[in-house]
Amino acid sequence: MDLQHWLREAARSQQRWADGFGPYATHPSLAVDDTRFAEVFGEFTERLRDNYPFFHPRYAGQMLKPPHPAAVVGYTTAMLINPNNHALDGGPATAEMEKEVVRQLAAMFGFTTHLGHLTTSGTVANLEALFVARELHPGQGIAYSTEAHYTHGRMCSVLGVEGHAVPVDDRGRMDLDALEELLRTGRVGTVVLTAGTTGLGAIDPVHRALPLREKYGVRIHVDAAYGGFFTLLAGAEGPAGLPEAPWRAVARCDSVVVDPHKHGLQPYGCGAVLFADPEVGRFYLHDSPYTYFTSTELHLGEISLECSRAGASAAALWLTFRLLPPTRDGLGQVLAAGRRAALRWTELIDASELLEVYQPPELDIVSFFPRVEPAALSTVDAASERMLRQGMSEDDPVFLSTLRASAGAFAARHPKVTADADGGRVLRSVLMKPESEHRVEWLHERVEILAGNPE
Ligand SMILES: *Cc1c(COP(=O)(O)O)cnc(C)c1O
């Protein structure tokens, strides 16, 4: 689609709508002269050049990419009106769109009933899930793995709840024996399982953890902020297909979080939280004197910790989902391409004499390190850091990222590497752009050159 054409259409459609309300004059205090604007805009775009090319296949670093053009046009068009999804009277159209996309997300996870809404981020979405968990299990703590997102520990402090970090196995998945040992103490009311850790994309065994919920009477929350959309590939044919069991089990958990601003092609400002039991809405009920007056049903603002939220976020996601729905044949194809790229690159690294796979990808994150002599954490760390830096500064640059592994995590995967430090960095590439699929050989070649050519 032609982004420039549709951005002009965005402005035009807003103008047509506005014209229906009759003429009015913009106040002189807001007037900006085009010559002056051009000047400042020039300075602004110049400053924006100080960025990494997230859109380009040569960027194979962090979990970052621009939104789909449909999301940009959807966001911009709605933003020109600027509805606020805190309540129906803040913008009925985008509030309705939000309910529709949330329903699609619930269906994607197989939730038969749900209460949910969009949030500004995965962190806030998780905070809401943990807030509800605290209300249902007062005085008890929350368990998450040592590989869980760092914000879980932080949010436990915010909520005044004890957080428990549970050890992981040699692939970064929660160790369920250790979890059960903790649950036996009775100190934990909620378990957070991560379906796709941010570092390596490890999937906690949700299906095997579920029986513990009944046995110990705990809640299970799934943090699928990064991994959630991969549920579309559960049980799919071909190399991109994923084991079904953990993903199908999410449908039986109490709550789940997914970030459309990661794999859902959206701009930042779009997370989502879903609860299986709509009754949890009672924990949010409040009485604001100035907002809700157009409907008797539960408003989005009544089931959210946040007040103002961009209606434009819901609009962008709605428009995107109409074109690339959260189904295996829709958005699933985008994720499948990234996953195939990750598998293919891992094969190449595995066959390389210069590089070594740190851990095979469960989703679309490739992790590796240069083979160095002597093979020790400190030399691997220094070489990884050098490759990261050198990669960005070449004429034909490649942008990677690093991941710090603890000595224990390293030893579990690569016992031959001497642990002469308490941890070390390895290289990590999130292949979340489908375009990466066609640049794997190039990426590999660049990275091999970096490994073989210390400055
Ligand atoms: C990204 C991420 C978060 C935090 O989400 P934000 O949208 O960055 O606030 C939480 N959990 C996991 C697993 C994530 O990958």
The ligand as an SDF file (V2000), in Angstrom:
LIG
                    3D

 15 15  0  0  0  0  0  0  0  0999 V2000
    8.2600   -6.7240   26.4900 C   0  0  0  0  0  0  0  0  0  0  0  0
    7.8350   -7.5870   27.6040 C   0  0  0  0  0  0  0  0  0  0  0  0
    7.2210   -7.0600   28.7520 C   0  0  0  0  0  0  0  0  0  0  0  0
    7.0670   -5.5780   28.9750 C   0  0  0  0  0  0  0  0  0  0  0  0
    6.2350   -5.0330   28.0140 O   0  0  0  0  0  0  0  0  0  0  0  0
    6.3480   -3.4840   27.6100 P   0  0  0  0  0  0  0  0  0  0  0  0
    5.3150   -3.3810   26.5490 O   0  0  0  0  0  0  0  0  0  0  0  0
    7.7350   -3.2670   27.1300 O   0  0  0  0  0  0  0  0  0  0  0  0
    6.0290   -2.6890   28.8280 O   0  0  0  0  0  0  0  0  0  0  0  0
    6.7910   -7.9470   29.7130 C   0  0  0  0  0  0  0  0  0  0  0  0
    6.9630   -9.2700   29.5680 N   0  0  0  0  0  0  0  0  0  0  0  0
    7.5620   -9.8090   28.4960 C   0  0  0  0  0  0  0  0  0  0  0  0
    7.7130  -11.2870   28.3930 C   0  0  0  0  0  0  0  0  0  0  0  0
    8.0170   -8.9840   27.4660 C   0  0  0  0  0  0  0  0  0  0  0  0
    8.6370   -9.5130   26.4090 O   0  0  0  0  0  0  0  0  0  0  0  0
  1  2  1  0
  2  3  1  0
  2 14  2  0
  3  4  1  0
  3 10  2  0
  4  5  1  0
  5  6  1  0
  6  7  2  0
  6  8  1  0
  6  9  1  0
 10 11  1  0
 11 12  2  0
 12 13  1  0
 12 14  1  0
 14 15  1  0
M  END
$$$$
